[in-house]
Amino acid sequence: MKTYKNTGNKDTRSGFGAGLTELGKTNENVVALCADLIGSLKMDDFKKNHPERFFQVGIAEANMIGLAAGLTIGGKIPFTGTFANFSTGRVYDQIRQSVAYSNKNVKICASHAGLTLGEDGATHQILEDIGLMKMLPGMTVINPCDYNQTKAATIAIAEYEGPVYLRFGRPSVANFTSEDQKFEIGKALHLVDGTDVTIVATGHLVWEALEAAKTLNDKGISAEVINIHTIKPLDAEAILKSVGKTGCIVTAEEHNHLGGLGESVSRVLTTNHPVPQEFVATNDTFGESGTPAQLMDKYGLNAEAIVKAAEKVIKRK
Amino acid sequence: MSKTQQLENLTTQVRRDILRMVHKVNSGHPGGSLGCTEFLVALYQEIMNRKEGFDMDGANEDLFFLSNGHISPVFYSVLARSGYFPVDELNTFRLINSRLQGHPTTHEGLPGIRIASGSLGQGMSVALGAAQAKKLNGDKHLIYSLHGDGELQEGQNWEAIMYASGNKVDNIISTIDLNSQQIDGCTDDVLPMGSLKAKFEAFDWTVVEIEEGNNIDAILKGMAEAKSKTGKGKPVCVLLKTVMGNGVDFMMHTHAWHGKAPNDEQLASGLKQNPETLGDY
């Protein structure tokens, strides 16, 4: 089976920062806003290089979303930066009315998503943001898997006209996608060929899915691995093509099973080609304090959990 | 005919539009609309420096943002009568498949609208963003915005008010419609806000008060003063004292007509008090 090499752990938020730095040089319409988390979001370089295009808004996320919507009127492409929790749940109505319904070209860039935010605990660990954002008409929802892909996604969304939610995380994780990749919104990436089970993963769970595929391979199970970096619009064709071959699927995400990637995949399956599905996701719960690895283990969001889900779903075929 | 007379004639016609629009669909918000009629007529006809036609970016012209979107009847009438879309389209207000939604939206592509509003308290942030885009683009034109007084109970406004002065956004004139009424009654009974002048000044804004907010000449004078205070390092706030329901006697000085349409007799009375000037749609 095809394997991927980790070129060294890196955090996806730094991929965002690097992408933003690049955009600063290449696209003069890109502006950035931050709600008192410049260091956490890795926006320092953009701020240093383009102070006139950087807006520190203070701890005032609602105002930040409105400012971003207004900046688009006049041709700017605003990138807002704060934690995922404060990027979505805290400002849902502002995003709904001033950005999504008004169809403004705002890029909502959200770090520290999910359990891997770690020790700060459940107040900051949002596991509902994909659901919140994908329900908004016209919103594109992207959750890249590693540093390189987050950088590529950041650059790509500037070229796309319309509101985007870009979700990434805090911890250093495997960096395994190519450095010079071209990011195509809405296009799933086929990582490993397999015939027994399809594993569709997003964000930090993509690397775990690759690790799971190796374990499954050792057990004589051939797993197909797909990286769904774009949850909306979902690449239904890629999913259907794969389950047409494997006949069952595991979805894996660092998010509640209610409202996440898994439910979007379910809809595609039930309306086209129903096959057994297992969810690797949190089970309608809040998180808690702990290290990222401890939390992913406790809440069943790692390679081991994906292996178990794959074995279970194959039996249900 | 004097300029004031021309604007007053248009104001009377806009009042008729508002009454007829809300009467036809038995819904909508006439009270606040009537209270802001003189202001919006003066703004679009006299105060703002506008280009012909409409494009979303609005480069090289003054822009207006309505934050209290429920007064859409007056906004739509003034936009139509300022040439943004056919006056006849006012007939479709709040009907299915209309561009004139209950609250203003960009979603249906109605010329003149740059942001959806209705969920309160969001417009000042948007207006400030547009003001900063103008600065980045080296565009010297101004941003105008209108907000209800009750709307200032929404916390996002105060984030925006603090941001504006902290960042010296001095190319904006935000007007507060001080009609002292909101859905549940007088603002002082619902949630007393104390002195808005003191509050805006405490947030380091320049404040201009217009005591007679339903008097065209007073509005023109006050807004000229406000304009003269832009570009001096501070955002400018206009406290516009208005009478809700102005121009229709039984709708005045009460919150009762915030979101209620007149019946047939009430419409007839309201129209009689505001005779046709430019022609009904």
Interface residues (C-beta under 8 A of the other chain):
Chain A: V31 E52 R53 F55 V57 G58 A60 A62 N63 M64 I65 G66 L67 A68 A69 G70 L71 T72 I73 G74 G75 K76 P78 D93 Q94 R96 Q97 S98 Y101 S102 N103 K104
Chain B: M56 D57 G58 A59 L63 F65 T105 T106 H107 R114 I115 A116 S117 G118 S119 Q122 G123 M124 S125 V126 A127 L128 G129 A130 A131 Q132 A133 K134 L136 N137 D139 G155 Q156 E159 A160 M162 Y163 G166 N167
